[in-house]
């Protein structure tokens, strides 16, 4: 009897974790994620460690690029406002180009897939 209740509770919990459509469900799932993360209950696999290392190195690289660009413009004798505007303009153009490529890929993928969803 107790075994059946535990199984039913486990199934309800599993269903609740997979249902992530409306606000209360998304908030509960996010709260569970952060609680598990801070308590150390999440298992870290080698793939997770590699992924987090790549993300961390990417963040350090981006920050390093920004600092080096600002430093180079400082050496050129430009005022700080103009330096920030020039660096920001380069990044906006680069991100707009990358975003355009992603939108193009999404559009092409929808053309190839014929607009069908996976559930059909």
Biopython code that builds the backbone (N, CA, C, O; Angstrom):
import numpy as np
from Bio.PDB.StructureBuilder import StructureBuilder

atoms = [
    (1, "UNK", "N", (0.821, -1.192, 0.000)),
    (1, "UNK", "CA", (0.000, 0.000, 0.000)),
    (1, "UNK", "C", (0.870, 1.262, 0.000)),
    (1, "UNK", "O", (0.652, 2.178, -0.793)),
    (2, "UNK", "N", (1.845, 1.295, 0.890)),
    (2, "UNK", "CA", (2.738, 2.447, 0.966)),
    (2, "UNK", "C", (3.547, 2.581, -0.323)),
    (2, "UNK", "O", (3.838, 3.688, -0.775)),
    (3, "UNK", "N", (3.894, 1.467, -0.892)),
    (3, "UNK", "CA", (4.655, 1.453, -2.133)),
    (3, "UNK", "C", (3.843, 2.085, -3.271)),
    (3, "UNK", "O", (4.389, 2.829, -4.086)),
    (4, "UNK", "N", (2.535, 1.783, -3.325)),
    (4, "UNK", "CA", (1.667, 2.362, -4.349)),
    (4, "UNK", "C", (1.545, 3.871, -4.189)),
    (4, "UNK", "O", (1.549, 4.605, -5.177)),
    (5, "UNK", "N", (1.436, 4.333, -2.951)),
    (5, "UNK", "CA", (1.346, 5.785, -2.708)),
    (5, "UNK", "C", (2.624, 6.495, -3.127)),
    (5, "UNK", "O", (2.580, 7.570, -3.725)),
    (6, "UNK", "N", (3.759, 5.890, -2.810)),
    (6, "UNK", "CA", (5.032, 6.502, -3.195)),
    (6, "UNK", "C", (5.152, 6.573, -4.719)),
    (6, "UNK", "O", (5.622, 7.569, -5.268)),
    (7, "UNK", "N", (4.727, 5.517, -5.383)),
    (7, "UNK", "CA", (4.792, 5.507, -6.843)),
    (7, "UNK", "C", (3.864, 6.569, -7.432)),
    (7, "UNK", "O", (4.245, 7.272, -8.368)),
    (8, "UNK", "N", (2.659, 6.689, -6.896)),
    (8, "UNK", "CA", (1.721, 7.706, -7.379)),
    (8, "UNK", "C", (2.270, 9.110, -7.130)),
    (8, "UNK", "O", (2.161, 9.984, -7.991)),
    (9, "UNK", "N", (2.858, 9.324, -5.960)),
    (9, "UNK", "CA", (3.456, 10.632, -5.666)),
    (9, "UNK", "C", (4.606, 10.919, -6.620)),
    (9, "UNK", "O", (4.770, 12.043, -7.093)),
    (10, "UNK", "N", (5.401, 9.888, -6.897)),
    (10, "UNK", "CA", (6.509, 10.058, -7.822)),
    (10, "UNK", "C", (6.010, 10.393, -9.226)),
    (10, "UNK", "O", (6.580, 11.248, -9.904)),
    (11, "UNK", "N", (4.941, 9.714, -9.663)),
    (11, "UNK", "CA", (4.380, 9.984, -10.986)),
    (11, "UNK", "C", (3.798, 11.390, -11.066)),
    (11, "UNK", "O", (3.959, 12.062, -12.084)),
    (12, "UNK", "N", (3.124, 11.847, -10.011)),
    (12, "UNK", "CA", (2.591, 13.216, -9.983)),
    (12, "UNK", "C", (3.730, 14.234, -10.051)),
    (12, "UNK", "O", (3.644, 15.230, -10.769)),
    (13, "UNK", "N", (4.793, 13.972, -9.296)),
    (13, "UNK", "CA", (5.943, 14.877, -9.307)),
    (13, "UNK", "C", (6.592, 14.910, -10.682)),
    (13, "UNK", "O", (6.967, 15.975, -11.173)),
    (14, "UNK", "N", (6.724, 13.748, -11.300)),
    (14, "UNK", "CA", (7.310, 13.681, -12.638)),
    (14, "UNK", "C", (6.455, 14.439, -13.648)),
    (14, "UNK", "O", (6.985, 15.174, -14.482)),
    (15, "UNK", "N", (5.152, 14.267, -13.580)),
    (15, "UNK", "CA", (4.251, 14.979, -14.490)),
    (15, "UNK", "C", (4.324, 16.490, -14.266)),
    (15, "UNK", "O", (4.312, 17.264, -15.223)),
    (16, "UNK", "N", (4.401, 16.904, -13.004)),
    (16, "UNK", "CA", (4.484, 18.334, -12.691)),
    (16, "UNK", "C", (5.785, 18.934, -13.213)),
    (16, "UNK", "O", (5.801, 20.078, -13.665)),
    (17, "UNK", "N", (6.858, 18.181, -13.155)),
    (17, "UNK", "CA", (8.142, 18.692, -13.631)),
    (17, "UNK", "C", (8.157, 18.845, -15.153)),
    (17, "UNK", "O", (8.830, 19.728, -15.685)),
    (18, "UNK", "N", (7.420, 17.990, -15.845)),
    (18, "UNK", "CA", (7.411, 18.055, -17.301)),
    (18, "UNK", "C", (6.407, 19.062, -17.830)),
    (18, "UNK", "O", (6.523, 19.505, -18.973)),
    (19, "UNK", "N", (5.422, 19.432, -17.018)),
    (19, "UNK", "CA", (4.427, 20.417, -17.441)),
    (19, "UNK", "C", (5.008, 21.790, -17.164)),
    (19, "UNK", "O", (5.182, 22.169, -16.006)),
    (20, "UNK", "N", (5.304, 22.531, -18.202)),
    (20, "UNK", "CA", (6.008, 23.804, -18.051)),
    (20, "UNK", "C", (5.390, 24.828, -18.985)),
    (20, "UNK", "O", (6.097, 25.505, -19.732)),
    (21, "UNK", "N", (4.060, 24.942, -18.943)),
    (21, "UNK", "CA", (3.365, 25.762, -19.914)),
    (21, "UNK", "C", (2.905, 27.083, -19.318)),
    (21, "UNK", "O", (3.112, 28.132, -19.928)),
    (22, "UNK", "N", (2.296, 27.062, -18.159)),
    (22, "UNK", "CA", (1.734, 28.274, -17.574)),
    (22, "UNK", "C", (2.617, 28.772, -16.443)),
    (22, "UNK", "O", (3.500, 28.056, -15.970)),
    (23, "UNK", "N", (2.372, 30.004, -16.014)),
    (23, "UNK", "CA", (3.252, 30.665, -15.065)),
    (23, "UNK", "C", (3.503, 29.880, -13.775)),
    (23, "UNK", "O", (4.667, 29.729, -13.407)),
    (24, "UNK", "N", (2.517, 29.382, -13.084)),
    (24, "UNK", "CA", (2.855, 28.692, -11.822)),
    (24, "UNK", "C", (3.775, 27.494, -12.029)),
    (24, "UNK", "O", (4.641, 27.222, -11.198)),
    (25, "UNK", "N", (3.591, 26.783, -13.129)),
    (25, "UNK", "CA", (4.448, 25.627, -13.391)),
    (25, "UNK", "C", (5.874, 26.055, -13.693)),
    (25, "UNK", "O", (6.825, 25.449, -13.199)),
    (26, "UNK", "N", (6.029, 27.097, -14.501)),
    (26, "UNK", "CA", (7.377, 27.548, -14.838)),
    (26, "UNK", "C", (8.087, 28.081, -13.603)),
    (26, "UNK", "O", (9.281, 27.843, -13.423)),
    (27, "UNK", "N", (7.364, 28.801, -12.751)),
    (27, "UNK", "CA", (7.967, 29.330, -11.526)),
    (27, "UNK", "C", (8.371, 28.194, -10.591)),
    (27, "UNK", "O", (9.448, 28.233, -9.997)),
    (28, "UNK", "N", (7.519, 27.188, -10.459)),
    (28, "UNK", "CA", (7.844, 26.054, -9.588)),
    (28, "UNK", "C", (9.049, 25.291, -10.114)),
    (28, "UNK", "O", (9.916, 24.891, -9.338)),
    (29, "UNK", "N", (9.113, 25.086, -11.424)),
    (29, "UNK", "CA", (10.252, 24.369, -11.999)),
    (29, "UNK", "C", (11.549, 25.156, -11.845)),
    (29, "UNK", "O", (12.604, 24.585, -11.571)),
    (30, "UNK", "N", (11.459, 26.480, -12.026)),
    (30, "UNK", "CA", (12.660, 27.288, -11.861)),
    (30, "UNK", "C", (13.112, 27.295, -10.405)),
    (30, "UNK", "O", (14.308, 27.219, -10.122)),
    (31, "UNK", "N", (12.160, 27.387, -9.486)),
    (31, "UNK", "CA", (12.504, 27.351, -8.062)),
    (31, "UNK", "C", (13.149, 26.016, -7.704)),
    (31, "UNK", "O", (14.118, 25.988, -6.944)),
    (32, "UNK", "N", (12.633, 24.915, -8.234)),
    (32, "UNK", "CA", (13.197, 23.591, -7.972)),
    (32, "UNK", "C", (14.612, 23.505, -8.536)),
    (32, "UNK", "O", (15.506, 22.940, -7.906)),
    (33, "UNK", "N", (14.808, 24.072, -9.733)),
    (33, "UNK", "CA", (16.143, 24.051, -10.341)),
    (33, "UNK", "C", (17.152, 24.772, -9.454)),
    (33, "UNK", "O", (18.209, 24.221, -9.144)),
    (34, "UNK", "N", (16.833, 26.011, -9.040)),
    (34, "UNK", "CA", (17.781, 26.778, -8.233)),
    (34, "UNK", "C", (17.984, 26.146, -6.861)),
    (34, "UNK", "O", (19.094, 26.175, -6.329)),
    (35, "UNK", "N", (16.935, 25.579, -6.282)),
    (35, "UNK", "CA", (17.066, 24.917, -4.989)),
    (35, "UNK", "C", (17.997, 23.711, -5.109)),
    (35, "UNK", "O", (18.865, 23.506, -4.261)),
    (36, "UNK", "N", (17.815, 22.917, -6.159)),
    (36, "UNK", "CA", (18.692, 21.765, -6.364)),
    (36, "UNK", "C", (20.122, 22.189, -6.673)),
    (36, "UNK", "O", (21.078, 21.531, -6.263)),
    (37, "UNK", "N", (20.257, 23.283, -7.394)),
    (37, "UNK", "CA", (21.590, 23.765, -7.733)),
    (37, "UNK", "C", (22.344, 24.235, -6.496)),
    (37, "UNK", "O", (23.527, 23.933, -6.335)),
    (38, "UNK", "N", (21.660, 24.976, -5.617)),
    (38, "UNK", "CA", (22.329, 25.492, -4.426)),
    (38, "UNK", "C", (22.553, 24.409, -3.376)),
    (38, "UNK", "O", (23.489, 24.505, -2.582)),
    (39, "UNK", "N", (21.701, 23.375, -3.362)),
    (39, "UNK", "CA", (21.884, 22.293, -2.398)),
    (39, "UNK", "C", (22.879, 21.249, -2.869)),
    (39, "UNK", "O", (23.260, 20.364, -2.103)),
    (40, "UNK", "N", (23.298, 21.341, -4.102)),
    (40, "UNK", "CA", (24.243, 20.381, -4.642)),
    (40, "UNK", "C", (23.605, 19.061, -5.029)),
    (40, "UNK", "O", (24.292, 18.043, -5.121)),
    (41, "UNK", "N", (22.303, 19.065, -5.256)),
    (41, "UNK", "CA", (21.615, 17.827, -5.601)),
    (41, "UNK", "C", (21.722, 17.479, -7.084)),
    (41, "UNK", "O", (21.454, 16.342, -7.473)),
    (42, "UNK", "N", (22.108, 18.438, -7.906)),
    (42, "UNK", "CA", (22.237, 18.158, -9.338)),
    (42, "UNK", "C", (23.535, 17.410, -9.587)),
    (42, "UNK", "O", (24.588, 17.778, -9.066)),
    (43, "UNK", "N", (23.449, 16.359, -10.387)),
    (43, "UNK", "CA", (24.647, 15.609, -10.742)),
    (43, "UNK", "C", (25.372, 16.334, -11.857)),
    (43, "UNK", "O", (24.754, 16.811, -12.808)),
    (44, "UNK", "N", (26.663, 16.412, -11.735)),
    (44, "UNK", "CA", (27.453, 17.027, -12.800)),
    (44, "UNK", "C", (28.188, 15.918, -13.541)),
    (44, "UNK", "O", (28.999, 15.185, -12.974)),
    (45, "UNK", "N", (27.881, 15.827, -14.800)),
    (45, "UNK", "CA", (28.563, 14.851, -15.645)),
    (45, "UNK", "C", (29.752, 15.535, -16.309)),
    (45, "UNK", "O", (29.926, 16.748, -16.198)),
    (46, "UNK", "N", (30.548, 14.764, -16.983)),
    (46, "UNK", "CA", (31.704, 15.352, -17.670)),
    (46, "UNK", "C", (31.237, 16.297, -18.783)),
    (46, "UNK", "O", (31.888, 17.307, -19.050)),
    (47, "UNK", "N", (30.108, 15.972, -19.435)),
    (47, "UNK", "CA", (29.589, 16.854, -20.483)),
    (47, "UNK", "C", (29.167, 18.199, -19.889)),
    (47, "UNK", "O", (29.383, 19.243, -20.505)),
    (48, "UNK", "N", (28.568, 18.180, -18.700)),
    (48, "UNK", "CA", (28.168, 19.421, -18.039)),
    (48, "UNK", "C", (29.391, 20.270, -17.703)),
    (48, "UNK", "O", (29.387, 21.484, -17.911)),
    (49, "UNK", "N", (30.421, 19.638, -17.191)),
    (49, "UNK", "CA", (31.637, 20.368, -16.832)),
    (49, "UNK", "C", (32.295, 20.961, -18.071)),
    (49, "UNK", "O", (32.759, 22.101, -18.041)),
    (50, "UNK", "N", (32.338, 20.202, -19.153)),
    (50, "UNK", "CA", (32.917, 20.714, -20.402)),
    (50, "UNK", "C", (32.103, 21.890, -20.922)),
    (50, "UNK", "O", (32.667, 22.902, -21.339)),
    (51, "UNK", "N", (30.759, 21.759, -20.899)),
    (51, "UNK", "CA", (29.890, 22.844, -21.358)),
    (51, "UNK", "C", (30.096, 24.099, -20.527)),
    (51, "UNK", "O", (30.262, 25.184, -21.085)),
    (52, "UNK", "N", (30.089, 23.976, -19.205)),
    (52, "UNK", "CA", (30.261, 25.145, -18.348)),
    (52, "UNK", "C", (31.644, 25.768, -18.525)),
    (52, "UNK", "O", (31.791, 26.987, -18.435)),
    (53, "UNK", "N", (32.647, 24.948, -18.773)),
    (53, "UNK", "CA", (33.983, 25.480, -19.031)),
    (53, "UNK", "C", (34.002, 26.286, -20.325)),
    (53, "UNK", "O", (34.592, 27.365, -20.376)),
    (54, "UNK", "N", (33.360, 25.768, -21.367)),
    (54, "UNK", "CA", (33.306, 26.491, -22.639)),
    (54, "UNK", "C", (32.553, 27.802, -22.482)),
    (54, "UNK", "O", (32.988, 28.831, -22.999)),
    (55, "UNK", "N", (31.426, 27.778, -21.774)),
    (55, "UNK", "CA", (30.658, 29.006, -21.552)),
    (55, "UNK", "C", (31.482, 30.017, -20.754)),
    (55, "UNK", "O", (31.496, 31.204, -21.080)),
    (56, "UNK", "N", (32.159, 29.553, -19.726)),
    (56, "UNK", "CA", (32.991, 30.451, -18.923)),
    (56, "UNK", "C", (34.133, 31.048, -19.722)),
    (56, "UNK", "O", (34.398, 32.247, -19.627)),
    (57, "UNK", "N", (34.815, 30.224, -20.511)),
    (57, "UNK", "CA", (35.906, 30.741, -21.331)),
    (57, "UNK", "C", (35.406, 31.718, -22.388)),
    (57, "UNK", "O", (36.091, 32.689, -22.711)),
    (58, "UNK", "N", (34.216, 31.466, -22.927)),
    (58, "UNK", "CA", (33.632, 32.388, -23.895)),
    (58, "UNK", "C", (33.342, 33.731, -23.243)),
    (58, "UNK", "O", (33.635, 34.780, -23.816)),
    (59, "UNK", "N", (32.766, 33.699, -22.041)),
    (59, "UNK", "CA", (32.468, 34.944, -21.325)),
    (59, "UNK", "C", (33.744, 35.716, -21.022)),
    (59, "UNK", "O", (33.786, 36.934, -21.194)),
    (60, "UNK", "N", (34.778, 35.023, -20.574)),
    (60, "UNK", "CA", (36.055, 35.683, -20.290)),
    (60, "UNK", "C", (36.642, 36.264, -21.577)),
    (60, "UNK", "O", (37.192, 37.365, -21.564)),
    (61, "UNK", "N", (36.528, 35.532, -22.682)),
    (61, "UNK", "CA", (37.036, 36.024, -23.960)),
    (61, "UNK", "C", (36.307, 37.267, -24.439)),
    (61, "UNK", "O", (36.935, 38.205, -24.929)),
    (62, "UNK", "N", (34.986, 37.283, -24.301)),
    (62, "UNK", "CA", (34.209, 38.451, -24.733)),
    (62, "UNK", "C", (34.567, 39.664, -23.882)),
    (62, "UNK", "O", (34.766, 40.758, -24.410)),
    (63, "UNK", "N", (34.649, 39.476, -22.579)),
    (63, "UNK", "CA", (35.020, 40.592, -21.699)),
    (63, "UNK", "C", (36.429, 41.071, -22.023)),
    (63, "UNK", "O", (36.689, 42.274, -22.044)),
    (64, "UNK", "N", (37.331, 40.140, -22.274)),
    (64, "UNK", "CA", (38.698, 40.513, -22.644)),
    (64, "UNK", "C", (38.747, 41.306, -23.943)),
    (64, "UNK", "O", (39.503, 42.271, -24.062)),
    (65, "UNK", "N", (37.935, 40.894, -24.918)),
    (65, "UNK", "CA", (37.897, 41.631, -26.188)),
    (65, "UNK", "C", (37.378, 43.052, -25.973)),
    (65, "UNK", "O", (37.919, 44.006, -26.532)),
    (66, "UNK", "N", (36.328, 43.191, -25.164)),
    (66, "UNK", "CA", (35.790, 44.527, -24.906)),
    (66, "UNK", "C", (36.824, 45.412, -24.223)),
    (66, "UNK", "O", (37.005, 46.567, -24.608)),
    (67, "UNK", "N", (37.495, 44.884, -23.226)),
    (67, "UNK", "CA", (38.509, 45.666, -22.504)),
    (67, "UNK", "C", (39.653, 46.033, -23.434)),
    (67, "UNK", "O", (40.136, 47.165, -23.401)),
    (68, "UNK", "N", (40.094, 45.093, -24.266)),
    (68, "UNK", "CA", (41.205, 45.406, -25.170)),
    (68, "UNK", "C", (40.810, 46.452, -26.208)),
    (68, "UNK", "O", (41.620, 47.306, -26.570)),
    (69, "UNK", "N", (39.560, 46.389, -26.691)),
    (69, "UNK", "CA", (39.102, 47.401, -27.645)),
    (69, "UNK", "C", (39.065, 48.775, -26.991)),
    (69, "UNK", "O", (39.502, 49.763, -27.582)),
    (70, "UNK", "N", (38.547, 48.836, -25.778)),
    (70, "UNK", "CA", (38.502, 50.131, -25.083)),
    (70, "UNK", "C", (39.913, 50.649, -24.803)),
    (70, "UNK", "O", (40.160, 51.851, -24.897)),
    (71, "UNK", "N", (40.838, 49.753, -24.459)),
    (71, "UNK", "CA", (42.205, 50.166, -24.183)),
    (71, "UNK", "C", (42.896, 50.684, -25.442)),
    (71, "UNK", "O", (43.617, 51.681, -25.393)),
    (72, "UNK", "N", (42.677, 50.007, -26.568)),
    (72, "UNK", "CA", (43.280, 50.461, -27.820)),
    (72, "UNK", "C", (42.763, 51.839, -28.207)),
    (72, "UNK", "O", (43.535, 52.685, -28.660)),
    (73, "UNK", "N", (41.462, 52.074, -28.031)),
    (73, "UNK", "CA", (40.917, 53.389, -28.359)),
    (73, "UNK", "C", (41.406, 54.443, -27.372)),
    (73, "UNK", "O", (41.520, 55.614, -27.734)),
    (74, "UNK", "N", (41.697, 54.049, -26.129)),
    (74, "UNK", "CA", (42.253, 54.991, -25.145)),
    (74, "UNK", "C", (43.654, 55.418, -25.580)),
    (74, "UNK", "O", (44.029, 56.585, -25.464)),
    (75, "UNK", "N", (44.410, 54.455, -26.079)),
    (75, "UNK", "CA", (45.761, 54.778, -26.537)),
    (75, "UNK", "C", (45.721, 55.711, -27.742)),
    (75, "UNK", "O", (46.671, 56.456, -27.983)),
    (76, "UNK", "N", (44.624, 55.675, -28.503)),
    (76, "UNK", "CA", (44.497, 56.552, -29.667)),
    (76, "UNK", "C", (44.150, 57.976, -29.246)),
    (76, "UNK", "O", (44.173, 58.888, -30.073)),
    (77, "UNK", "N", (43.827, 58.177, -27.960)),
    (77, "UNK", "CA", (43.562, 59.518, -27.451)),
    (77, "UNK", "C", (42.119, 59.964, -27.590)),
    (77, "UNK", "O", (41.840, 61.162, -27.534)),
    (78, "UNK", "N", (41.198, 59.034, -27.769)),
    (78, "UNK", "CA", (39.789, 59.399, -27.899)),
    (78, "UNK", "C", (39.145, 59.572, -26.526)),
    (78, "UNK", "O", (39.525, 58.892, -25.573)),
    (79, "UNK", "N", (38.168, 60.482, -26.422)),
    (79, "UNK", "CA", (37.450, 60.620, -25.145)),
    (79, "UNK", "C", (36.671, 59.333, -24.837)),
    (79, "UNK", "O", (36.336, 58.566, -25.741)),
    (80, "UNK", "N", (36.389, 59.110, -23.547)),
    (80, "UNK", "CA", (35.773, 57.848, -23.132)),
    (80, "UNK", "C", (34.387, 57.637, -23.737)),
    (80, "UNK", "O", (34.013, 56.501, -24.031)),
    (81, "UNK", "N", (33.620, 58.708, -23.926)),
    (81, "UNK", "CA", (32.290, 58.542, -24.524)),
    (81, "UNK", "C", (32.390, 58.053, -25.965)),
    (81, "UNK", "O", (31.640, 57.175, -26.391)),
    (82, "UNK", "N", (33.313, 58.624, -26.694)),
    (82, "UNK", "CA", (33.490, 58.221, -28.087)),
    (82, "UNK", "C", (34.011, 56.786, -28.171)),
    (82, "UNK", "O", (33.638, 56.039, -29.076)),
    (83, "UNK", "N", (34.873, 56.401, -27.226)),
    (83, "UNK", "CA", (35.373, 55.022, -27.206)),
    (83, "UNK", "C", (34.229, 54.041, -27.011)),
    (83, "UNK", "O", (34.135, 53.038, -27.718)),
    (84, "UNK", "N", (33.357, 54.332, -26.046)),
    (84, "UNK", "CA", (32.230, 53.440, -25.761)),
    (84, "UNK", "C", (31.291, 53.364, -26.958)),
    (84, "UNK", "O", (30.798, 52.287, -27.293)),
    (85, "UNK", "N", (31.042, 54.498, -27.605)),
    (85, "UNK", "CA", (30.152, 54.511, -28.767)),
    (85, "UNK", "C", (30.749, 53.682, -29.901)),
    (85, "UNK", "O", (30.029, 52.923, -30.549)),
    (86, "UNK", "N", (32.034, 53.813, -30.147)),
    (86, "UNK", "CA", (32.664, 53.067, -31.234)),
    (86, "UNK", "C", (32.661, 51.570, -30.971)),
    (86, "UNK", "O", (32.371, 50.780, -31.870)),
    (87, "UNK", "N", (32.982, 51.176, -29.742)),
    (87, "UNK", "CA", (32.979, 49.752, -29.407)),
    (87, "UNK", "C", (31.558, 49.198, -29.471)),
    (87, "UNK", "O", (31.338, 48.107, -29.998)),
    (88, "UNK", "N", (30.596, 49.949, -28.937)),
    (88, "UNK", "CA", (29.205, 49.496, -28.966)),
    (88, "UNK", "C", (28.705, 49.371, -30.400)),
    (88, "UNK", "O", (27.967, 48.440, -30.722)),
    (89, "UNK", "N", (29.100, 50.299, -31.257)),
    (89, "UNK", "CA", (28.664, 50.243, -32.649)),
    (89, "UNK", "C", (29.199, 48.982, -33.336)),
    (89, "UNK", "O", (28.475, 48.332, -34.089)),
    (90, "UNK", "N", (30.444, 48.641, -33.081)),
    (90, "UNK", "CA", (31.003, 47.411, -33.660)),
    (90, "UNK", "C", (30.233, 46.187, -33.185)),
    (90, "UNK", "O", (29.928, 45.300, -33.982)),
    (91, "UNK", "N", (29.918, 46.128, -31.897)),
    (91, "UNK", "CA", (29.206, 44.974, -31.350)),
    (91, "UNK", "C", (27.775, 44.909, -31.858)),
    (91, "UNK", "O", (27.256, 43.822, -32.112)),
    (92, "UNK", "N", (27.134, 46.058, -32.007)),
    (92, "UNK", "CA", (25.758, 46.067, -32.526)),
    (92, "UNK", "C", (25.737, 45.548, -33.955)),
    (92, "UNK", "O", (24.865, 44.759, -34.319)),
    (93, "UNK", "N", (26.675, 45.980, -34.749)),
    (93, "UNK", "CA", (26.733, 45.512, -36.133)),
    (93, "UNK", "C", (27.004, 44.004, -36.173)),
    (93, "UNK", "O", (26.362, 43.278, -36.932)),
    (94, "UNK", "N", (27.933, 43.546, -35.375)),
    (94, "UNK", "CA", (28.251, 42.118, -35.347)),
    (94, "UNK", "C", (27.085, 41.270, -34.864)),
    (94, "UNK", "O", (26.789, 40.229, -35.450)),
    (95, "UNK", "N", (26.417, 41.709, -33.796)),
    (95, "UNK", "CA", (25.273, 40.953, -33.281)),
    (95, "UNK", "C", (24.086, 41.007, -34.237)),
    (95, "UNK", "O", (23.342, 40.033, -34.357)),
    (96, "UNK", "N", (23.902, 42.139, -34.918)),
    (96, "UNK", "CA", (22.822, 42.233, -35.902)),
    (96, "UNK", "C", (23.081, 41.267, -37.062)),
    (96, "UNK", "O", (22.156, 40.623, -37.558)),
    (97, "UNK", "N", (24.333, 41.171, -37.487)),
    (97, "UNK", "CA", (24.688, 40.237, -38.550)),
    (97, "UNK", "C", (24.437, 38.791, -38.109)),
    (97, "UNK", "O", (23.868, 37.997, -38.859)),
    (98, "UNK", "N", (24.865, 38.457, -36.883)),
    (98, "UNK", "CA", (24.651, 37.100, -36.369)),
    (98, "UNK", "C", (23.162, 36.812, -36.216)),
    (98, "UNK", "O", (22.703, 35.717, -36.541)),
    (99, "UNK", "N", (22.406, 37.793, -35.722)),
    (99, "UNK", "CA", (20.961, 37.611, -35.589)),
    (99, "UNK", "C", (20.289, 37.427, -36.936)),
    (99, "UNK", "O", (19.371, 36.617, -37.070)),
    (100, "UNK", "N", (20.740, 38.174, -37.935)),
    (100, "UNK", "CA", (20.203, 38.008, -39.282)),
    (100, "UNK", "C", (20.470, 36.614, -39.837)),
    (100, "UNK", "O", (19.609, 36.015, -40.482)),
    (101, "UNK", "N", (21.678, 36.105, -39.578)),
    (101, "UNK", "CA", (21.986, 34.746, -40.018)),
    (101, "UNK", "C", (21.093, 33.717, -39.321)),
    (101, "UNK", "O", (20.613, 32.779, -39.956)),
    (102, "UNK", "N", (20.872, 33.892, -38.025)),
    (102, "UNK", "CA", (20.004, 32.963, -37.300)),
    (102, "UNK", "C", (18.569, 33.020, -37.814)),
    (102, "UNK", "O", (17.914, 31.986, -37.943)),
    (103, "UNK", "N", (18.082, 34.221, -38.107)),
    (103, "UNK", "CA", (16.734, 34.337, -38.666)),
    (103, "UNK", "C", (16.645, 33.694, -40.051)),
    (103, "UNK", "O", (15.643, 33.064, -40.389)),
    (104, "UNK", "N", (17.695, 33.859, -40.839)),
    (104, "UNK", "CA", (17.731, 33.221, -42.153)),
    (104, "UNK", "C", (17.715, 31.698, -42.022)),
    (104, "UNK", "O", (17.007, 31.016, -42.764)),
    (105, "UNK", "N", (18.485, 31.173, -41.090)),
    (105, "UNK", "CA", (18.502, 29.724, -40.861)),
    (105, "UNK", "C", (17.135, 29.249, -40.389)),
    (105, "UNK", "O", (16.650, 28.211, -40.840)),
    (106, "UNK", "N", (16.510, 30.001, -39.483)),
    (106, "UNK", "CA", (15.180, 29.624, -38.998)),
    (106, "UNK", "C", (14.166, 29.640, -40.139)),
    (106, "UNK", "O", (13.356, 28.721, -40.265)),
    (107, "UNK", "N", (14.210, 30.671, -40.962)),
    (107, "UNK", "CA", (13.278, 30.770, -42.086)),
    (107, "UNK", "C", (13.491, 29.607, -43.058)),
    (107, "UNK", "O", (12.527, 28.991, -43.513)),
    (108, "UNK", "N", (14.748, 29.309, -43.374)),
    (108, "UNK", "CA", (15.040, 28.221, -44.310)),
    (108, "UNK", "C", (14.608, 26.879, -43.726)),
    (108, "UNK", "O", (14.090, 26.026, -44.447)),
    (109, "UNK", "N", (14.818, 26.690, -42.431)),
    (109, "UNK", "CA", (14.403, 25.442, -41.788)),
    (109, "UNK", "C", (12.887, 25.301, -41.817)),
    (109, "UNK", "O", (12.374, 24.195, -41.990)),
    (110, "UNK", "N", (12.160, 26.409, -41.649)),
    (110, "UNK", "CA", (10.703, 26.323, -41.708)),
    (110, "UNK", "C", (10.240, 26.043, -43.142)),
    (110, "UNK", "O", (9.211, 25.398, -43.343)),
    (111, "UNK", "N", (10.990, 26.522, -44.133)),
    (111, "UNK", "CA", (10.652, 26.235, -45.522)),
    (111, "UNK", "C", (10.880, 24.757, -45.840)),
    (111, "UNK", "O", (10.082, 24.129, -46.536)),
    (112, "UNK", "N", (11.951, 24.228, -45.334)),
    (112, "UNK", "CA", (12.267, 22.816, -45.589)),
    (112, "UNK", "C", (11.273, 21.918, -44.870)),
    (112, "UNK", "O", (10.807, 20.921, -45.422)),
    (113, "UNK", "N", (10.949, 22.286, -43.617)),
    (113, "UNK", "CA", (10.017, 21.469, -42.838)),
    (113, "UNK", "C", (8.576, 21.652, -43.246)),
    (113, "UNK", "O", (7.718, 20.882, -42.813)),
    (114, "UNK", "N", (8.282, 22.631, -44.052)),
    (114, "UNK", "CA", (6.911, 22.867, -44.487)),
    (114, "UNK", "C", (6.010, 23.417, -43.398)),
    (114, "UNK", "O", (4.786, 23.360, -43.519)),
    (115, "UNK", "N", (6.602, 23.951, -42.329)),
    (115, "UNK", "CA", (5.791, 24.541, -41.261)),
    (115, "UNK", "C", (5.103, 23.526, -40.363)),
    (115, "UNK", "O", (4.252, 23.897, -39.555)),
    (116, "UNK", "N", (5.450, 22.266, -40.489)),
    (116, "UNK", "CA", (4.827, 21.248, -39.636)),
    (116, "UNK", "C", (5.477, 21.259, -38.270)),
    (116, "UNK", "O", (6.678, 21.494, -38.140)),
    (117, "UNK", "N", (4.677, 21.005, -37.259)),
    (117, "UNK", "CA", (5.241, 20.882, -35.923)),
    (117, "UNK", "C", (5.610, 19.423, -35.680)),
    (117, "UNK", "O", (5.187, 18.540, -36.426)),
    (118, "UNK", "N", (6.388, 19.175, -34.649)),
    (118, "UNK", "CA", (6.839, 17.826, -34.353)),
    (118, "UNK", "C", (5.723, 16.944, -33.818)),
    (118, "UNK", "O", (5.782, 15.722, -33.953)),
    (119, "UNK", "N", (4.715, 17.544, -33.217)),
    (119, "UNK", "CA", (3.655, 16.763, -32.602)),
    (119, "UNK", "C", (2.696, 16.170, -33.625)),
    (119, "UNK", "O", (1.957, 15.239, -33.306)),
    (120, "UNK", "N", (2.694, 16.694, -34.853)),
    (120, "UNK", "CA", (1.757, 16.192, -35.858)),
    (120, "UNK", "C", (2.146, 14.836, -36.377)),
    (120, "UNK", "O", (1.454, 14.279, -37.229)),
]
sb = StructureBuilder()
sb.init_structure("model")
sb.init_model(0)
sb.init_chain("A")
sb.init_seg("    ")
for serial, (resi, resn, name, xyz) in enumerate(atoms, 1):
    if name == "N":
        sb.init_residue(resn, " ", resi, " ")
    sb.init_atom(name, np.array(xyz, "f"), 0.0, 1.0, " ", f" {name:<3s}", serial, name[0])
structure = sb.get_structure()
